[in-house]
Amino acid sequence: MFRRFGRRRRGRAVSLLAPDNPVMYDEDDPNTWYPNEPIPELRAHERHLMMPDEARRVEKELRDHFRENETWRTEKILGGGSQSNRLVLVSRRNPRSGRYQRLAVKRAMTNKAEEELRTEILHLGRQVNAQHIATMIAARDDPVPEEVTVEVLTNKFQQLLKKATPRRRRLYKLNDPRRVGKELGLKSFVGWPVLVLEYLEHGTLYQLIMRANQNGVVFPNRMLWHIYLCLLRACLALAYPAPAGQPPAVDITGAPKIQLETITKEPDQATLWDRSLNIFKVMLGSTGGKWPEHDLVPVSKIIDLGAAIEDQRGLAENLYSITHIMYCLITRETNPNFVSGPTESVWTRGSAIIPTEHNDPYPHIDIDLRTIVAKGLAVMPEERPALPNVAHGVWRGFNKPVEAYAFPQQIHENDMSIKVFVHNLIFDADISTTDPANPAVI
């Protein structure tokens, strides 16, 4: 029996990677199938086909490319890719540790998506050292080859003469972006922008909210403060990007040296405004690492800067966006209905989370957290708290001890309870819950 868009194989599942790779071909998972129907060819001066032929064409190009790669192998097409982009998960085995390193390779499928991908490559190139922005491992955007003329051949010959002097071959370290890009064979995608990102395997904040609702649980306050701090640091990364053209700092392995974002000074120039920042564009990484603030709860990272622009309103708009995200986490609603009302002499869209004389809608949520979020959703932009005030309030809330919370909520705020919560809803959870209208990008 054959399915429409793939080939089923009877008997033992066939691995897409090396024989000892734990990721196996799954005949019940369409993301691991190879295209089985003929795909139309691109005609002259045509860059993209109509959907869904273009999606299948790009998938086939990516699979065929990595099928011939000696180091990296295709695992699967990542579910949840947007309608204008396609991502493939690739992996390689570290010869020393034996572990598998996984990356996401991103290709565009429309002309508009190509421009957004080029914009994303440009912005991520200035954020490779940021802890709370998805790390760009490598990228390539080579122009279409020129027509062969006498002038072109002459220029190429002159370039070859300049390189004629024998040079010692340089050996790059294992995680050096130049080595990774060469191993991935990105040069083969000439004429097409291609982006390689770190793989964040624990899903988006949207998926986290959906899982919490399905299990009937609420988020611990210390976890909410942690996510708020991560989002705030991501805003700082967008506010203080590295100068264009400046090479990133690297560690001893050649990988980008990740740095924790802090407030250095008030931005005196236009900052990056991520116009698509929402619960679908924040993904969860892993725990641990260099900084203790990620020991209990996985790091939250912003993805997809394709819609980002430089604007004087960038910092204020980003702060408003992360406040909206925190409102969704507090209410556990993915598309909340805002209720305008007064809060401490400020007219806000977030009055629904503030207690009244007769009712407290969220008694388990820290009132300090709700107050900061409500003020950040003020109707008048000039009444919203400034960056230093938000940073001070979030840092103070993040450092609250377990004893600061009243019983019985205190039971859910200790380290062991949060570890169990994270394990059940993040590490050991099914991340297939997505919204078809607003898919994740990575």
C-alpha positions in Angstrom: 0.0 0.0 0.0 1.5 3.3 -1.0 0.7 6.7 0.4 0.3 9.8 -1.6 3.5 11.7 -0.7 5.8 9.1 0.5 7.1 5.6 0.2 6.4 3.0 2.9 8.8 0.2 3.6 7.8 -3.1 5.1 9.7 -4.8 7.9 12.4 -3.2 10.0 12.6 0.6 10.0 15.5 1.9 8.0 17.8 4.5 9.6 18.4 7.7 7.7 21.7 8.1 9.5 24.6 5.9 10.4 23.7 2.4 11.6 24.2 3.3 15.3 22.2 6.5 15.1 19.2 6.3 17.5 17.0 8.4 15.1 15.2 5.9 12.8 13.0 6.1 9.7 9.4 6.0 10.9 6.9 4.8 8.3 4.0 6.4 10.3 5.7 9.8 10.4 5.3 11.7 7.1 8.2 14.0 8.0 10.6 11.1 7.4 9.3 10.0 4.0 11.1 10.7 0.8 9.0 12.3 -2.0 7.7 9.5 -4.3 5.7 11.5 -6.9 7.4 13.3 -9.8 8.1 17.0 -9.1 7.9 19.6 -11.9 11.1 21.2 -12.9 11.8 24.9 -12.7 11.4 26.7 -16.0 13.7 29.4 -17.3 13.7 32.6 -15.2 11.4 30.9 -12.6 12.6 30.7 -9.0 9.7 29.0 -7.3 6.9 26.6 -8.2 3.3 26.8 -6.9 2.5 25.1 -3.6 2.7 22.3 -2.7 5.1 21.4 -5.5 7.6 24.0 -4.3 7.6 22.5 -0.8 8.2 19.0 -2.2 10.9 20.3 -4.5 12.8 22.1 -1.7 12.5 19.0 0.5 13.9 16.8 -2.2 16.8 19.2 -2.8 17.7 19.2 0.9 17.3 15.4 1.3 19.3 14.6 -1.9 22.1 17.1 -0.8 22.6 15.6 2.7 22.2 12.0 1.4 25.6 12.5 -0.4 27.1 14.4 2.6 29.9 12.5 4.3 29.5 14.1 7.7 25.9 15.3 8.2 22.8 13.2 7.6 19.2 14.1 7.3 16.9 13.1 10.2 13.6 14.5 9.2 11.7 17.5 7.9 10.9 19.6 11.0 7.2 19.7 11.7 5.7 23.1 12.3 7.7 24.9 9.6 5.9 28.0 8.2 4.1 28.0 4.9 6.9 30.0 3.2 9.9 28.2 4.7 11.1 24.7 4.9 13.5 23.3 7.6 15.3 20.0 7.7 16.9 18.5 10.8 20.5 17.3 10.2 22.9 15.7 12.6 26.5 14.5 12.9 28.2 12.3 15.5 31.0 13.8 17.6 34.0 11.4 17.2 35.2 12.1 20.7 32.1 12.2 22.9 29.9 9.9 20.7 27.0 12.3 21.0 25.0 13.7 18.1 24.9 17.4 17.3 21.7 18.5 15.6 21.1 21.6 13.5 18.2 23.1 11.6 18.8 24.1 8.0 16.3 26.7 6.7 15.3 27.4 3.0 12.8 29.8 1.7 10.0 28.8 -0.7 8.7 32.2 -2.0 10.3 35.4 -3.1 9.0 37.3 -0.1 10.4 34.5 2.2 13.8 34.8 0.5 14.0 38.5 1.4 12.9 37.8 5.0 15.5 35.0 5.2 18.2 37.4 4.0 17.1 39.9 6.6 17.2 37.2 9.3 20.7 36.3 8.3 21.8 39.9 8.5 20.3 40.4 12.0 21.3 37.1 13.4 24.9 37.7 12.3 24.9 40.5 14.8 23.4 38.4 17.6 25.6 35.2 17.5 27.0 35.9 20.9 23.6 36.5 22.6 22.4 33.9 25.0 18.7 34.5 24.5 18.5 34.7 20.7 18.6 31.5 18.6 22.2 31.0 17.5 23.1 31.2 13.8 25.7 28.5 13.2 26.3 29.3 9.5 24.7 30.9 6.5 25.2 31.3 2.8 23.7 33.7 0.2 25.8 33.5 -2.9 24.5 35.3 -6.0 23.5 33.5 -9.2 26.6 32.8 -11.3 27.4 35.3 -14.0 27.1 34.5 -17.6 30.4 33.3 -19.0 32.0 36.1 -21.1 35.6 37.0 -21.9 35.6 39.7 -19.2 34.3 37.3 -16.6 36.9 34.7 -17.5 39.7 37.3 -17.4 38.7 38.4 -13.9 38.5 34.8 -12.7 42.0 34.1 -14.2 43.4 37.1 -12.4 41.9 35.9 -9.1 43.5 32.5 -9.6 46.9 34.1 -10.2 46.7 36.0 -6.9 45.9 32.7 -5.1 48.7 30.8 -7.0 51.1 31.1 -4.1 51.0 27.8 -2.1 49.4 28.1 1.3 49.3 25.8 4.2 45.8 24.3 4.6 44.1 25.7 7.6 42.4 23.3 10.0 39.4 24.7 11.7 38.1 23.5 15.1 35.2 21.2 15.3 32.5 23.8 16.0 34.0 26.6 14.0 31.2 28.1 11.8 33.6 28.0 8.8 34.2 24.3 9.3 30.5 23.5 9.9 29.5 25.5 6.8 32.0 23.7 4.7 31.0 20.3 6.0 27.3 21.0 5.4 28.2 21.9 1.8 26.3 25.2 1.8 28.3 26.3 -1.3 26.1 23.9 -3.3 23.1 26.1 -2.7 24.4 28.9 -4.9 21.8 31.4 -5.8 19.6 30.6 -2.8 19.8 32.0 0.8 20.3 29.2 3.3 20.5 29.5 7.1 21.8 27.0 9.7 20.5 27.4 13.2 20.9 25.6 16.5 18.1 23.1 17.1 15.8 23.9 20.0 13.9 20.7 20.6 11.5 21.5 23.4 8.9 23.5 21.5 7.5 27.0 21.8 5.8 28.9 24.6 2.5 28.3 22.7 3.0 24.6 23.0 3.9 24.9 26.7 0.6 26.8 27.4 -1.3 24.2 25.5 0.3 21.3 27.5 -0.4 23.1 30.8 -4.1 23.5 29.9 -4.3 19.8 28.7 -2.9 18.7 32.1 -4.8 21.2 34.2 -1.8 22.7 35.9 -0.6 26.3 36.5 2.9 27.7 36.1 5.0 28.1 39.3 5.8 31.8 40.0 9.5 31.2 40.0 9.2 29.6 36.6 7.3 32.7 35.3 9.9 35.0 36.7 12.6 33.0 35.0 10.9 33.2 31.6 10.3 36.9 32.1 14.0 37.4 32.8 15.0 35.5 29.6 12.6 37.6 27.5 14.0 40.8 29.0 17.5 39.7 28.2 16.5 39.0 24.7 15.1 42.5 24.4 18.5 43.8 25.6 20.2 41.7 22.9 18.0 43.4 20.3 18.7 46.8 21.8 22.5 46.4 21.8 23.4 44.4 18.7 27.0 44.0 17.7 28.2 46.5 15.1 27.7 45.4 11.5 30.8 43.6 10.1 32.4 43.0 13.5 33.6 39.3 13.8 31.9 37.4 16.7 33.8 36.3 19.7 34.5 32.6 19.8 35.5 30.1 22.5 38.3 27.5 22.4 36.3 25.1 20.2 35.7 27.8 17.6 32.0 28.1 18.4 30.4 31.5 19.1 31.2 32.7 22.7 27.8 33.1 24.3 27.5 36.1 26.5 24.8 37.2 29.0 22.9 40.3 28.0 23.0 43.2 30.4 22.1 46.9 30.4 25.1 48.9 29.4 23.6 52.3 28.6 20.4 53.8 27.3 20.2 53.1 23.6 21.2 56.2 21.7 20.2 54.9 18.3 17.6 52.9 16.5 17.3 49.4 17.9 15.9 46.2 16.3 12.2 45.9 16.5 11.0 42.3 16.2 7.6 42.9 14.7 6.6 39.2 14.9 7.5 38.6 18.6 4.8 36.4 20.2 4.4 33.1 22.0 5.0 31.2 18.7 8.4 32.9 18.3 9.9 32.0 21.6 11.3 28.5 22.0 12.7 26.5 25.0 16.3 25.3 25.1 17.9 23.2 27.8 18.8 23.7 31.4 22.3 24.1 32.9 25.1 25.9 31.2 27.4 28.7 32.2 24.9 30.7 34.2 23.0 29.5 37.4 19.8 31.3 36.3 19.1 28.4 33.9 19.7 25.6 36.4 16.0 24.9 37.1 14.1 26.1 34.0 15.3 25.8 30.4 16.4 28.9 28.7 13.9 30.8 26.5 15.1 32.1 23.1 13.7 34.3 20.5 13.6 32.9 17.0 12.9 34.2 13.5 14.1 37.8 13.0 13.0 37.9 9.4 10.4 40.7 10.2 12.8 42.8 12.3 13.6 46.3 11.4 15.7 49.1 12.9 13.5 51.7 14.5 13.6 54.2 17.3 10.5 52.6 18.8 12.2 49.2 18.8 13.0 48.8 22.5 9.6 50.0 23.7 7.7 47.8 21.2 9.8 44.8 22.2 9.1 45.4 25.9 5.4 45.6 25.1 5.6 42.3 23.1 7.2 40.4 25.9 4.7 41.8 28.4 1.9 40.5 26.2 3.7 37.1 26.2 3.8 37.1 30.0 0.1 38.0 30.1 -0.6 34.8 28.0 1.5 32.7 30.4 -0.3 34.1 33.5 -3.8 33.6 32.0 -2.8 30.4 30.1 -4.6 31.8 27.1 -3.0 31.7 23.7 -5.3 34.5 22.3 -6.5 36.4 25.4 -9.2 39.0 25.4 -7.9 42.1 27.1 -10.1 44.0 29.6 -9.2 47.7 30.0 -9.4 49.2 33.4 -7.4 51.2 36.0 -4.4 49.8 37.9 -2.6 52.1 40.3 -3.8 55.3 38.4 -2.8 53.7 35.1 -5.4 52.7 32.5 -4.3 49.3 31.3 -5.4 46.5 29.0 -4.3 44.0 31.6 -6.7 44.8 34.4 -8.2 41.3 34.2 -5.3 39.9 36.1 -5.4 42.4 39.0 -7.5 41.6 42.0 -10.6 43.7 42.9 -12.4 44.2 46.2 -14.6 41.2 45.5 -12.5 38.9 43.4 -9.0 37.7 42.8 -8.9 35.9 39.4 -5.4 34.5 39.9 -4.6 34.1 43.6 -1.7 31.7 43.0 0.2 34.3 40.8 2.6 36.7 42.5 0.9 40.1 42.8 4.2 41.8 42.0 4.4 39.9 38.7 0.8 40.8 37.8 1.4 44.5 38.6 4.5 44.8 36.4 2.7 43.0 33.5 -0.5 45.2 33.9 1.5 48.4 33.9 3.5 47.2 30.9 0.2 46.9 29.0 -0.8 50.5 29.7 -3.0 52.0 27.0 -0.8 55.1 26.8 2.8 54.2 25.8 4.2 57.0 27.9 2.7 55.4 31.0 4.5 52.1 30.6 7.5 51.5 32.8 10.9 52.2 31.4 13.6 49.6 30.8 15.5 50.2 34.1 12.3 49.9 36.1 11.2 46.7 34.4 14.6 45.2 34.8 14.7 46.1 38.5 11.3 44.6 39.2 12.0 41.4 37.2 15.4 40.9 38.8 13.9 41.4 42.3 11.1 38.9 41.5 13.5 36.4 40.1 15.5 36.4 43.3 12.5 35.9 45.6 13.1 32.9 47.9 10.6 30.1 48.2 9.6 31.4 51.7 8.3 34.6 50.1 5.3 32.7 48.8 2.3 31.9 51.0 1.1 28.4 51.8 -0.1 26.3 49.9 1.5 27.9 46.8 4.8 27.5 48.6 4.7 23.8 48.0 4.8 24.3 44.2 7.7 26.8 44.3 10.5 24.6 45.8 13.3 23.3 43.5 12.1 19.7 43.5 8.5 20.7 42.5 9.8 22.9 39.6 12.1 20.1 38.4 9.2 17.7 38.3 7.0 20.3 36.5 9.8 21.0 33.9 10.4 17.3 33.3 6.7 16.4 32.8 5.7 19.4 30.7 8.9 20.2 28.8 11.5 17.4 28.7 9.2 14.4 28.7 6.3 16.0 26.7 4.9 15.6 23.3 5.7 18.8 21.4 3.5 18.0 18.4 0.8 20.4 19.6 0.9 23.3 17.2 -1.5 25.8 15.8 -1.7 25.3 12.0 -2.4 29.0 11.5 0.7 30.1 13.5 3.3 27.4 13.1 6.7 27.6 14.8 9.7 28.5 12.7 12.3 26.2 14.1 
